[in-house]
Amino acid sequence: MKILIADDDISSRYLLETTLRKLGHEVTAAKSGAEAWSRFRQEEVPVLISDWMMPDMDGLELCRRVRAENRPKYTYFMLLTAVEGKEGYLAGMDAGADDFITKPFDIDQLSARIRVAERILRLQTEVKQLAGLLPICSYCKKVRNDKNYWQQVEEFVGQRTDAKFTHSFCPECYDKAIQQLDQQLAAEP
């Protein structure tokens, strides 16, 4: 899995990067919150692990910015911290963090938490795919809504979006309609 890490401490960053690579992940390392933010804006980042305390942009601010982006694909955000206690935990959750890893980190615990992140991201993808399915009648093209009521596609979409519909014929249907009309006229005495 692709993981972006942000830590201003070179030895912590190197240890985290090396550990994640040994666990089989593709890792990009940033020396600061600002650098991580720049990289995040340039590419898709499934998991971001950030140190909480950094000089230019701390992990909480980075997390707030990531959450404010509101991308279609979710980024699982982990804070790497020496900050302990309920207040620190609540501050991280308020900023949008999904998980915390205490410094110095335990390799087995880090591995387990990455597996949780993978599971959550996979489940989210599955839910989005299922939510995107639209039951439609093969014959009349009506759509079934959440209340098991069948309605015209235009009505269904119109209730959920600002879309407005105009009706026309595609060239293929136009040709069929003309052929049917010609046949009806030819059959009349």
Beta strands, then each sheet from edge to edge (+ up, - down):
strand 1: 2-6
strand 2: 26-30
strand 3: 47-51
strand 4: 76-81
strand 5: 99-102
strand 6: 143-144
strand 7: 150-151
sheet 1: 2+ 1+ 3+ 4+ 5+
sheet 2: 6+ 7-
end
